[in-house]
Amino acid sequence: MIRPAIISALALATANAELSATFKAGEATDSRLDRLPALLVKAGEPATPFLAPGPFEVTWTGKLVLAERQRLAFSFEGTGSATLTVDGKPLLEESGTLGAKASDSTRLNPGEHDIAITFKSQPDGSGRFRLFWEERAFPKQSVPPLAFKTEASDAAKLGELQRQGRLLFASNHCAKCHVPASGLGANPMPETSEFAPLLAGEGERVTEEWLTRWIADPHKLRPSTRMPALVDAGSDAGRQQAADIAAFIASQKLGGAPGKAPDAALAQKGGETFHTLGCVACHTLPSQTEPDKDHKRIPLNNVASKYQPGALTAFLKKPDAFHSTTGMPDFRLSDDEAGSLAAFLTTASTGKETKLAAAAPKGDLARGEALVKSLNCGSCHPGLPMAEKTVAPAMDAIFAKDWSAAGCVAPAAKRGKAPVLNLDDNERAALAAFAKTGSTPLTRDTPAEYVRREITAQRCTACHAIDDQHALLDDIHNESRSLVADVKHLDERVAQDRPRFTFLGEMLHASYTESMLQGTAEPRPRPWLLMRMPAFHSKAKSLAEGFARLHGIEPGKPGDVKVDPAHAEIGKALASAEGFGCVTCHAIGEAKPTAAFEVEGVNLRLAKERLRDEYFFRWMDNPPSVTSNTKMPRYADGNQSQRTDVLEGDARKQYEAIWEYLHQTKE
């Protein structure tokens, strides 16, 4: 049985899990929690990081939750073998290319129903699976995540705990000191390849005084940081060591010209930008000295004391210049935006810095260089001088030990001379659970599990709702509201709702998702939003693939759509003010919406490069079932259109005509 302490460590991880999934490959098993029963595994890939590549099977178990009585027919999509059981009754079994048949229509009463789905891969270990349902009231569509719930099994809880420990091992850069003798292979867990910031030229970017405080007690300045505490800030000797290291790092310069300090006169404008971009989703206000430990937002009260003149503006313009995998994305700020934002952050944080309990002495550059070598700082920060010999045991050696007995993961009394990692008891339990799996899971990964981790790491749900979890920004945006108190007409703009993440992988072509994440999608799909989607340059491609695979969809780009000119003309008429009135809220090409006073929609000419056809038809059938607070109306019920005079009132045919119209190459 799982210990209660370990179960409590999973409270956050299990909050939105909907199904327990148990994978088998040979004699090995692995369990986890999934939002929905879907996967895409290619030959030579593992089904999960904890299993070797090859033939596998997976069983998802939980509850199917219905709000009302329905007569449902289920079907599959993919390749492999699959079975579906509801309330102990087999409803569907299929092998090979899935989707050729559907189950009989089955009446299910409102409430919870036991559900089990088993999928077996092809002999080469490849497989793809999705689950669909349909009823007279709605067409065939993938079963949404909120239709499932589960009481997580002990095995699934343990699997999630091991995954948390695996991520902690990677994000703490453990493999940089505890080096694997033979490497981590050709396709390791991506996070193991990430490095801490490059410190070349750091003395031209940050102040020596801030460096001293940061090195002395990084966890006090930023409670969520993974930077270890390498010195004892509570002792005179530790503060001296911090000052010495800071003196050496501050000496690292590239010979650039001194920058220009932000213009304080621009601070008010920068505060407006801070609010309208929704910066409080990831940061506390620069004037706030108390950290937000509950939401792990990054504090900004040390900005004024941290940056050299001009360096903050340069950072805001290109956050990944010296740290390719930085958590700070690229908002593609203009020079004016970056300059005014830097002015606001600097002005508001002046005098608010986090101070050490006692002042640090003057640092010595030579002693600092020796400390940088002895503490192995260059393992995480490439370019720093390294000692000739490393003192940390190799990876194979540490996985043979009990991590709770000694070393970095152990409690303070047992840690010895190991660095002080920023870990709580639950995280120590997760690392201890991962240690028992061995290091092999670090050598492999899956795109779907990668994107699951990145949704949290990149704080996607701070701005975007997913399933029944609303965006954090909706709760906290008022914290910065006072910064726009003097901005006229701010509340008179069209609705500023941000898109939901629930169906992202099946909604957008992966090619378009990648362009959005890369910051190259032009024109912006929602140019009326004061907020903007930032770019995650180093991760755009892998995230786009992961979102698709999370839904069991092959990542791809738009294909050809056969357009019948006559059908397209019908679609054009249906989109017009005399049809469904789409042009009221949506632009179509160069034609602006006619009356988007409260709500504006995406330019419909972007549909052909953005939307997968499956999602388009799901959305058109019942928009509120996709986004509950949408202002988009329904135009049909049970496929009976409001426009009974067009295409026999068949809603599907009408939507197909609109789809063809949107794929015309000319207006």
VMD Tcl script that draws the C-alpha trace (Angstrom):
set ca {
  {0.00 0.00 0.00}
  {1.05 3.61 -0.60}
  {1.95 5.47 2.59}
  {-0.41 8.37 3.53}
  {2.50 10.85 3.23}
  {3.07 9.79 -0.35}
  {-0.62 10.03 -1.19}
  {-0.74 13.58 0.17}
  {2.14 14.45 -2.13}
  {-0.16 13.69 -5.05}
  {-2.97 16.03 -4.08}
  {-2.03 18.63 -6.70}
  {-1.08 16.14 -9.40}
  {-4.38 14.23 -9.24}
  {-6.70 17.24 -9.17}
  {-7.69 16.98 -12.84}
  {-6.97 13.34 -13.60}
  {-9.95 11.49 -15.03}
  {-8.89 7.87 -15.70}
  {-6.44 5.39 -14.21}
  {-4.23 3.91 -16.93}
  {-2.23 0.70 -16.49}
  {0.36 -0.16 -19.15}
  {2.00 -3.56 -19.67}
  {5.03 -4.35 -21.79}
  {6.28 -7.90 -21.36}
  {6.47 -8.52 -17.61}
  {6.80 -4.82 -16.76}
  {3.89 -2.58 -15.76}
  {3.46 1.14 -15.28}
  {0.45 3.19 -14.20}
  {-0.51 6.84 -14.39}
  {-3.54 9.16 -14.53}
  {-4.90 10.31 -17.91}
  {-7.35 13.05 -18.87}
  {-8.75 10.95 -21.68}
  {-8.21 7.55 -23.32}
  {-6.02 8.46 -26.27}
  {-2.48 7.78 -27.45}
  {-0.17 7.68 -30.43}
  {2.97 5.55 -30.19}
  {5.25 4.90 -33.13}
  {7.43 1.84 -33.72}
  {10.62 2.09 -31.69}
  {9.07 4.46 -29.15}
  {8.11 3.51 -25.58}
  {4.47 3.65 -24.55}
  {5.61 5.41 -21.37}
  {9.04 6.50 -20.11}
  {8.97 3.68 -17.57}
  {8.59 0.90 -20.16}
  {10.90 -0.32 -22.90}
  {9.84 0.11 -26.56}
  {7.96 -2.82 -28.01}
  {4.49 -4.40 -27.93}
  {2.31 -3.10 -25.12}
  {-1.24 -2.88 -23.89}
  {-3.02 -0.32 -21.77}
  {-6.25 -0.44 -19.79}
  {-8.03 2.73 -18.77}
  {-10.53 2.39 -15.91}
  {-12.83 4.82 -14.17}
  {-16.35 6.20 -14.38}
  {-18.32 7.51 -17.34}
  {-20.39 10.40 -15.99}
  {-23.68 11.37 -17.65}
  {-25.90 14.28 -16.69}
  {-28.99 12.81 -18.33}
  {-30.29 9.62 -19.89}
  {-28.74 8.99 -23.28}
  {-28.69 6.33 -25.98}
  {-25.03 6.22 -26.95}
  {-23.13 4.42 -29.67}
  {-19.35 4.19 -29.21}
  {-16.60 3.76 -31.79}
  {-12.81 3.74 -31.99}
  {-10.17 5.31 -34.20}
  {-6.60 4.20 -34.71}
  {-4.63 1.02 -35.30}
  {-4.24 -1.96 -32.97}
  {-6.83 -3.89 -30.97}
  {-9.35 -2.42 -28.56}
  {-12.27 -3.40 -26.35}
  {-14.82 -1.26 -24.49}
  {-16.80 -2.36 -21.45}
  {-19.45 -0.27 -19.67}
  {-20.97 -1.47 -16.39}
  {-19.33 -4.84 -16.94}
  {-20.99 -5.30 -20.34}
  {-18.77 -5.60 -23.44}
  {-19.99 -3.05 -25.97}
  {-17.35 -3.05 -28.69}
  {-14.32 -5.04 -29.80}
  {-12.22 -4.31 -32.88}
  {-8.77 -5.07 -34.35}
  {-6.60 -3.75 -37.16}
  {-7.59 -0.39 -38.56}
  {-10.07 0.83 -35.97}
  {-13.28 2.70 -36.73}
  {-14.96 0.45 -39.26}
  {-17.89 -0.21 -36.93}
  {-19.69 1.21 -33.93}
  {-21.32 -0.38 -30.92}
  {-25.04 -0.87 -30.73}
  {-26.89 2.14 -29.35}
  {-27.06 1.57 -25.59}
  {-29.32 3.34 -23.13}
  {-27.43 4.69 -20.14}
  {-29.13 6.43 -17.23}
  {-27.83 9.61 -15.63}
  {-25.05 9.16 -13.11}
  {-21.81 7.21 -13.03}
  {-21.07 4.06 -15.01}
  {-18.03 1.83 -14.69}
  {-15.94 2.00 -17.84}
  {-12.92 0.02 -18.97}
  {-11.07 0.45 -22.26}
  {-8.24 -1.90 -23.23}
  {-5.96 -1.20 -26.17}
  {-3.23 -3.47 -27.53}
  {-0.54 -2.22 -29.86}
  {0.53 -3.78 -33.11}
  {3.35 -6.36 -32.92}
  {6.00 -3.72 -33.70}
  {4.94 -1.67 -30.67}
  {3.14 1.03 -32.65}
  {-0.43 2.00 -32.05}
  {-2.95 4.80 -32.08}
  {-6.23 5.05 -30.21}
  {-9.14 7.44 -29.72}
  {-12.63 6.88 -28.30}
  {-15.76 8.42 -29.86}
  {-19.45 8.51 -29.07}
  {-22.59 9.70 -30.82}
  {-26.29 10.01 -30.18}
  {-29.33 11.21 -32.04}
  {-28.85 14.61 -30.35}
  {-25.24 15.03 -31.50}
  {-22.94 13.67 -34.23}
  {-19.93 11.44 -33.76}
  {-17.23 13.17 -31.69}
  {-14.41 12.27 -29.33}
  {-15.57 11.64 -25.78}
  {-14.57 14.81 -23.85}
  {-12.33 14.66 -20.77}
  {-15.06 15.84 -18.40}
  {-17.10 12.72 -19.20}
  {-14.63 10.72 -17.08}
  {-13.67 10.54 -13.43}
  {-11.74 8.06 -11.33}
  {-10.71 7.05 -7.86}
  {-7.00 6.75 -8.60}
  {-5.59 3.30 -7.91}
  {-2.58 2.91 -5.64}
  {-0.56 1.91 -8.70}
  {-1.58 5.10 -10.54}
  {-0.74 7.21 -7.48}
  {2.68 5.59 -7.27}
  {3.21 6.11 -11.00}
  {2.38 9.80 -10.68}
  {4.71 10.10 -7.68}
  {7.54 8.48 -9.64}
  {6.90 10.89 -12.52}
  {7.08 13.82 -10.14}
  {10.39 12.51 -8.81}
  {11.73 11.97 -12.32}
  {10.89 15.57 -13.23}
  {12.47 16.86 -10.02}
  {15.65 14.92 -10.80}
  {15.80 16.52 -14.26}
  {14.76 20.06 -13.29}
  {17.31 20.13 -10.45}
  {19.98 19.27 -13.05}
  {21.05 16.26 -10.97}
  {22.58 14.55 -14.00}
  {24.95 17.48 -14.50}
  {26.88 16.55 -11.34}
  {25.99 12.86 -11.15}
  {27.10 12.11 -14.68}
  {25.94 8.85 -16.30}
  {28.92 6.74 -17.36}
  {27.51 6.03 -20.82}
  {25.28 9.06 -21.28}
  {21.50 9.11 -21.47}
  {21.12 7.89 -25.03}
  {19.93 9.52 -28.23}
  {16.43 10.51 -27.07}
  {16.51 11.22 -23.34}
  {13.96 13.06 -21.25}
  {14.23 16.56 -22.80}
  {14.63 18.33 -19.47}
  {17.90 16.46 -18.82}
  {19.44 18.35 -21.76}
  {18.51 21.77 -20.41}
  {21.08 24.03 -18.74}
  {20.98 26.91 -16.32}
  {21.67 30.41 -17.75}
  {24.96 31.18 -19.45}
  {26.93 33.57 -17.25}
  {29.21 34.94 -19.95}
  {28.96 38.72 -19.67}
  {26.86 38.43 -16.50}
  {28.76 41.31 -14.93}
  {27.35 43.60 -17.62}
  {23.78 42.46 -16.93}
  {23.38 42.20 -13.17}
  {24.84 43.90 -10.12}
  {27.41 42.33 -7.83}
  {25.29 43.24 -4.82}
  {22.29 41.29 -6.14}
  {24.53 38.36 -7.08}
  {25.78 38.21 -3.50}
  {22.27 38.04 -2.09}
  {21.17 35.53 -4.71}
  {24.08 33.16 -4.15}
  {23.77 33.48 -0.38}
  {20.07 32.59 -0.20}
  {18.36 31.95 -3.56}
  {15.36 30.29 -1.91}
  {14.60 33.47 0.04}
  {14.74 35.68 -3.04}
  {12.69 33.27 -5.16}
  {10.94 30.53 -3.14}
  {10.22 28.39 -6.21}
  {13.73 28.38 -7.67}
  {15.64 25.16 -8.32}
  {18.97 26.90 -7.73}
  {20.58 25.08 -4.76}
  {21.86 26.94 -1.74}
  {25.64 26.43 -1.95}
  {26.69 28.48 1.09}
  {25.34 29.10 4.58}
  {23.82 32.58 4.53}
  {23.46 32.45 8.30}
  {27.19 32.42 8.93}
  {29.93 34.99 8.39}
  {31.89 32.41 6.40}
  {28.92 31.67 4.14}
  {28.26 35.33 3.41}
  {31.94 35.79 2.59}
  {31.81 32.87 0.19}
  {28.70 34.34 -1.49}
  {30.47 37.69 -1.88}
  {33.58 36.01 -3.30}
  {31.60 34.03 -5.88}
  {29.63 37.15 -6.79}
  {32.85 39.10 -7.27}
  {34.13 36.49 -9.73}
  {30.88 36.23 -11.70}
  {30.57 40.02 -11.82}
  {34.00 40.09 -13.45}
  {32.64 38.10 -16.42}
  {32.24 40.76 -19.12}
  {32.07 40.76 -22.90}
  {33.15 44.34 -23.45}
  {29.73 45.71 -24.37}
  {28.96 49.40 -24.13}
  {27.17 50.49 -20.93}
  {23.40 50.57 -21.26}
  {20.98 53.37 -20.55}
  {18.87 53.33 -17.41}
  {15.08 53.17 -17.93}
  {13.33 56.53 -18.15}
  {11.26 56.86 -14.97}
  {8.83 59.11 -16.85}
  {7.67 56.02 -18.77}
  {6.78 54.05 -15.64}
  {3.03 54.74 -15.79}
  {2.84 53.54 -19.39}
  {4.84 50.47 -18.41}
  {2.42 49.73 -15.59}
  {-0.42 49.76 -18.07}
  {1.48 47.27 -20.23}
  {2.15 45.12 -17.16}
  {-1.60 44.89 -16.50}
  {-2.83 44.46 -20.04}
  {-0.33 41.67 -20.75}
  {-1.53 39.84 -17.65}
  {1.93 39.68 -16.08}
  {0.44 38.90 -12.66}
  {-0.42 35.43 -13.97}
  {3.24 34.52 -13.43}
  {4.60 37.36 -11.27}
  {3.73 39.23 -8.12}
  {3.72 43.02 -8.30}
  {7.21 44.56 -8.18}
  {6.17 46.52 -5.09}
  {5.14 43.33 -3.24}
  {7.79 42.02 -0.87}
  {5.92 38.91 0.31}
  {6.13 35.94 -2.10}
  {3.09 34.06 -3.40}
  {4.05 30.53 -2.36}
  {0.61 29.09 -3.09}
  {0.77 29.85 -6.81}
  {4.58 29.90 -7.10}
  {4.57 33.22 -8.91}
  {8.01 34.73 -9.46}
  {8.59 37.85 -7.33}
  {9.76 41.07 -8.99}
  {10.69 43.12 -5.92}
  {14.43 42.62 -6.60}
  {14.38 43.94 -10.16}
  {15.74 47.43 -9.41}
  {18.64 46.04 -7.40}
  {19.38 43.27 -9.90}
  {19.83 44.78 -13.35}
  {22.57 46.97 -14.71}
  {21.40 50.02 -16.73}
  {19.79 48.89 -19.98}
  {20.01 45.20 -19.16}
  {16.37 44.77 -18.14}
  {15.14 46.29 -21.38}
  {17.42 43.98 -23.34}
  {16.17 40.98 -21.37}
  {12.53 41.86 -21.99}
  {13.24 42.14 -25.71}
  {15.00 38.76 -25.90}
  {14.54 36.69 -22.73}
  {16.25 33.59 -24.12}
  {19.47 35.32 -25.24}
  {21.52 33.70 -22.48}
  {19.10 30.94 -21.42}
  {17.47 29.05 -24.27}
  {14.99 27.21 -22.04}
  {14.11 30.11 -19.76}
  {10.64 30.10 -18.27}
  {10.19 33.70 -19.42}
  {8.62 33.60 -22.90}
  {9.07 36.16 -25.66}
  {6.21 38.66 -25.85}
  {7.77 40.26 -28.94}
  {7.75 43.64 -27.24}
  {8.41 46.78 -29.22}
  {11.26 49.03 -28.11}
  {8.74 51.40 -26.53}
  {6.94 48.59 -24.70}
  {10.16 47.07 -23.37}
  {11.51 50.44 -22.30}
  {8.35 51.53 -20.50}
  {7.89 48.11 -18.87}
  {11.49 48.22 -17.63}
  {10.85 51.71 -16.24}
  {7.77 50.52 -14.33}
  {9.45 47.42 -12.91}
  {12.51 49.38 -11.84}
  {10.59 52.28 -10.31}
  {8.07 50.10 -8.46}
  {10.70 47.74 -7.01}
  {13.19 50.38 -5.87}
  {13.79 49.97 -2.15}
  {11.72 46.77 -2.01}
  {14.59 44.27 -2.38}
  {14.87 41.18 -0.20}
  {17.72 41.75 2.23}
  {20.04 39.28 3.94}
  {19.87 38.95 7.71}
  {23.33 40.52 7.86}
  {25.37 42.47 5.33}
  {27.92 40.60 3.26}
  {31.58 41.68 3.20}
  {33.49 42.71 0.11}
  {34.21 39.78 -2.20}
  {37.53 38.52 -3.49}
  {37.67 37.57 -7.18}
  {40.44 34.94 -6.84}
  {38.75 33.18 -3.94}
  {35.51 33.31 -5.86}
  {37.01 31.57 -8.89}
  {38.37 28.81 -6.67}
  {34.92 28.37 -5.07}
  {33.20 28.26 -8.46}
  {35.51 25.40 -9.41}
  {35.16 23.50 -6.14}
  {31.36 23.85 -6.10}
  {31.14 22.58 -9.68}
  {29.06 25.60 -10.80}
  {30.11 25.04 -14.41}
  {28.19 21.77 -14.55}
  {24.93 23.72 -14.66}
  {26.20 27.06 -16.00}
  {28.28 26.25 -19.10}
  {31.39 28.33 -19.58}
  {32.42 28.68 -15.96}
  {35.81 27.21 -14.98}
  {35.69 23.61 -13.79}
  {37.76 21.61 -11.32}
  {40.03 18.97 -12.84}
  {38.21 16.22 -10.97}
  {34.58 15.95 -9.96}
  {33.73 14.82 -6.45}
  {30.10 13.88 -7.05}
  {29.45 10.15 -7.46}
  {28.38 8.92 -10.89}
  {24.72 8.34 -11.68}
  {24.91 4.55 -11.48}
  {26.37 4.82 -8.00}
  {23.67 7.09 -6.58}
  {20.82 4.94 -7.94}
  {22.25 2.07 -5.93}
  {21.82 4.04 -2.69}
  {18.99 5.02 -0.38}
  {18.42 8.70 -1.14}
  {16.66 9.32 2.15}
  {19.71 8.18 4.14}
  {22.32 10.68 2.91}
  {23.06 13.26 0.22}
  {21.09 15.97 -1.57}
  {17.62 14.46 -1.06}
  {18.07 13.49 2.58}
  {16.75 15.62 5.47}
  {19.10 18.31 6.79}
  {20.46 16.13 9.59}
  {21.60 13.50 7.06}
  {22.59 15.74 4.13}
  {26.27 16.09 4.97}
  {28.14 18.49 2.68}
  {25.72 18.08 -0.22}
  {24.11 21.19 -1.76}
  {20.84 22.35 -0.18}
  {18.18 21.66 -2.80}
  {14.88 23.54 -2.62}
  {12.71 20.54 -1.71}
  {9.77 20.02 0.61}
  {8.91 16.70 2.24}
  {6.52 15.68 -0.52}
  {9.17 16.31 -3.16}
  {11.69 14.26 -1.17}
  {9.15 11.43 -1.12}
  {8.72 11.73 -4.88}
  {12.47 11.59 -5.50}
  {12.79 8.58 -3.21}
  {10.01 6.81 -5.14}
  {11.70 7.61 -8.46}
  {15.06 6.35 -7.18}
  {13.59 2.86 -6.89}
  {12.85 2.76 -10.64}
  {16.51 3.19 -11.60}
  {17.90 5.71 -14.06}
  {16.56 4.08 -17.24}
  {13.38 6.24 -17.41}
  {15.66 9.25 -17.91}
  {16.85 7.77 -21.21}
  {13.44 7.90 -22.89}
  {10.29 9.99 -23.03}
  {7.00 10.37 -24.89}
  {5.70 13.56 -26.56}
  {2.38 13.31 -24.71}
  {3.95 13.07 -21.26}
  {6.35 15.88 -22.17}
  {3.52 18.27 -22.98}
  {1.70 17.27 -19.79}
  {4.72 18.42 -17.81}
  {5.18 21.56 -19.85}
  {1.59 22.70 -19.33}
  {2.59 23.04 -15.67}
  {6.20 24.16 -16.19}
  {5.25 26.93 -18.62}
  {2.23 27.88 -16.48}
  {-0.21 27.50 -19.38}
  {-3.20 27.28 -17.06}
  {-2.28 30.61 -15.47}
  {-3.84 32.20 -18.56}
  {-5.86 29.40 -20.17}
  {-8.71 27.35 -18.74}
  {-8.63 23.59 -19.28}
  {-11.44 21.12 -18.65}
  {-13.22 22.43 -15.52}
  {-10.14 24.26 -14.21}
  {-10.39 28.00 -14.76}
  {-7.38 30.20 -15.42}
  {-5.51 31.60 -12.43}
  {-5.47 35.02 -14.07}
  {-9.25 35.24 -13.76}
  {-8.85 35.26 -9.97}
  {-5.85 37.55 -9.60}
  {-5.87 40.01 -12.49}
  {-7.44 42.65 -10.26}
  {-4.17 42.81 -8.31}
  {-2.76 45.05 -11.05}
  {-6.03 46.77 -11.90}
  {-4.98 50.04 -10.27}
  {-2.24 50.40 -12.89}
  {-4.87 51.14 -15.56}
  {-7.19 53.27 -13.44}
  {-6.57 56.28 -15.68}
  {-6.98 54.42 -18.98}
  {-10.23 55.48 -20.62}
  {-12.55 53.05 -22.38}
  {-10.59 49.99 -21.23}
  {-13.78 48.22 -20.17}
  {-15.56 49.09 -23.38}
  {-13.49 46.76 -25.53}
  {-14.92 43.55 -26.95}
  {-14.71 40.47 -24.74}
  {-11.14 39.61 -23.73}
  {-11.70 35.88 -23.14}
  {-8.69 33.70 -23.91}
  {-9.10 30.35 -25.70}
  {-9.46 27.17 -23.64}
  {-6.95 24.33 -23.77}
  {-9.40 21.43 -23.40}
  {-9.51 20.45 -27.08}
  {-6.31 22.14 -28.28}
  {-4.70 19.01 -29.75}
  {-7.74 18.10 -31.83}
  {-8.71 21.69 -32.53}
  {-5.63 23.06 -34.29}
  {-3.33 21.63 -36.93}
  {0.03 21.01 -35.24}
  {1.64 23.23 -37.87}
  {-0.47 26.15 -36.71}
  {0.07 25.40 -33.02}
  {3.80 25.46 -33.69}
  {3.57 28.83 -35.44}
  {1.63 30.25 -32.50}
  {4.17 28.94 -30.00}
  {7.02 30.14 -32.20}
  {5.48 33.59 -32.49}
  {5.33 33.50 -36.29}
  {1.56 33.18 -36.81}
  {0.51 36.18 -38.90}
  {-1.91 37.75 -38.72}
  {-2.70 37.27 -35.04}
  {-5.92 35.24 -34.79}
  {-7.27 37.50 -32.02}
  {-5.79 40.96 -32.65}
  {-8.39 42.63 -30.41}
  {-6.97 40.99 -27.27}
  {-4.91 43.33 -25.10}
  {-3.02 40.23 -24.01}
  {-0.95 38.37 -26.55}
  {0.30 34.83 -26.89}
  {4.05 34.84 -26.12}
  {6.57 32.69 -27.97}
  {8.37 29.66 -26.57}
  {11.06 29.43 -29.23}
  {13.08 26.43 -28.09}
  {10.01 24.29 -27.36}
  {7.48 25.25 -30.02}
  {7.88 22.18 -32.24}
  {7.94 19.60 -29.43}
  {4.97 21.22 -27.67}
  {2.91 21.30 -30.87}
  {3.61 17.61 -31.46}
  {2.82 16.76 -27.86}
  {-0.55 18.53 -27.87}
  {-1.62 16.53 -30.93}
  {-0.38 13.23 -29.55}
  {-2.10 13.88 -26.24}
  {-5.35 13.48 -28.19}
  {-4.14 10.49 -30.21}
  {-3.75 12.60 -33.35}
  {-0.91 12.46 -35.85}
  {0.71 15.92 -35.87}
  {0.20 17.47 -39.28}
  {-0.73 20.44 -41.41}
  {-3.79 21.34 -43.47}
  {-4.60 19.04 -46.34}
  {-6.44 19.72 -49.55}
  {-10.19 20.23 -49.33}
  {-12.19 19.55 -52.46}
  {-14.32 22.60 -53.11}
  {-17.53 22.40 -55.14}
  {-18.14 25.99 -56.32}
  {-21.90 25.57 -56.00}
  {-21.61 24.30 -52.43}
  {-19.18 27.09 -51.62}
  {-21.73 29.67 -52.81}
  {-24.32 28.14 -50.50}
  {-21.76 28.31 -47.69}
  {-21.08 31.97 -48.45}
  {-24.78 32.73 -48.26}
  {-25.10 30.85 -44.96}
  {-22.20 32.83 -43.49}
  {-23.75 36.13 -44.55}
  {-26.11 38.37 -42.60}
  {-29.03 36.74 -44.43}
  {-27.87 33.27 -43.36}
  {-26.50 32.44 -39.92}
  {-25.05 35.94 -39.52}
  {-21.43 34.80 -39.07}
  {-20.25 38.14 -40.49}
  {-21.77 39.95 -37.53}
  {-18.89 38.94 -35.24}
  {-16.34 37.44 -37.64}
  {-14.22 39.09 -40.26}
  {-13.86 37.10 -43.48}
  {-10.67 38.04 -45.24}
  {-10.55 41.83 -45.66}
  {-14.26 42.22 -44.84}
  {-14.61 43.43 -41.25}
  {-17.33 42.16 -38.89}
  {-20.47 44.23 -39.17}
  {-21.39 44.57 -35.50}
  {-18.76 43.10 -33.16}
  {-19.61 45.44 -30.31}
  {-19.30 43.03 -27.36}
  {-17.70 39.94 -28.88}
  {-15.40 39.43 -31.83}
  {-14.52 36.14 -33.45}
  {-11.45 34.91 -35.30}
  {-11.22 35.89 -38.97}
  {-12.85 32.97 -40.73}
  {-10.32 33.05 -43.56}
  {-7.81 31.68 -41.04}
  {-9.93 28.56 -40.49}
  {-8.32 26.61 -43.32}
  {-4.83 26.92 -41.83}
  {-5.89 26.72 -38.18}
  {-8.73 24.29 -37.67}
  {-8.95 20.55 -38.16}
  {-12.22 19.67 -39.86}
  {-13.28 17.33 -37.05}
  {-13.20 20.18 -34.55}
  {-14.92 22.62 -36.92}
  {-17.96 20.36 -37.20}
  {-18.00 19.68 -33.45}
  {-17.94 23.41 -32.77}
  {-20.62 24.26 -35.31}
  {-22.94 21.57 -33.95}
  {-22.90 22.81 -30.35}
  {-20.47 25.60 -29.36}
  {-21.50 25.72 -25.65}
  {-20.60 22.03 -25.28}
  {-17.03 23.00 -26.20}
  {-16.78 26.36 -24.42}
  {-19.54 26.81 -21.86}
  {-19.39 30.62 -21.74}
  {-19.20 31.21 -25.48}
  {-21.49 33.77 -27.11}
  {-21.57 31.67 -30.28}
  {-25.15 30.42 -30.74}
  {-26.37 27.00 -31.84}
  {-27.87 26.84 -35.30}
  {-29.27 23.32 -35.14}
  {-30.64 20.71 -32.78}
  {-30.24 17.05 -33.59}
  {-28.88 18.00 -37.02}
  {-32.09 19.87 -37.84}
  {-31.02 23.33 -38.92}
  {-32.87 26.56 -38.26}
  {-32.55 27.18 -41.99}
  {-34.92 24.48 -43.21}
  {-34.93 26.02 -46.70}
  {-31.26 25.25 -47.43}
  {-29.93 21.75 -48.26}
  {-33.09 20.12 -46.87}
  {-32.39 21.65 -43.45}
  {-29.53 19.17 -42.95}
  {-27.16 20.99 -40.60}
  {-24.17 18.81 -41.42}
  {-24.51 19.52 -45.13}
  {-24.83 23.22 -44.40}
  {-21.69 23.22 -42.26}
  {-19.85 21.34 -45.01}
  {-20.88 24.06 -47.46}
  {-19.49 26.73 -45.11}
  {-16.29 24.69 -44.73}
  {-15.88 24.57 -48.51}
  {-16.53 28.31 -48.75}
  {-13.80 28.99 -46.18}
  {-11.37 26.92 -48.25}
  {-11.91 28.87 -51.46}
  {-8.75 30.59 -52.59}
  {-10.71 33.67 -53.70}
  {-13.35 35.80 -52.05}
}
mol new
graphics top color blue
foreach p $ca { graphics top sphere $p radius 0.5 }
foreach p [lrange $ca 0 end-1] q [lrange $ca 1 end] { graphics top cylinder $p $q radius 0.2 }
display resetview
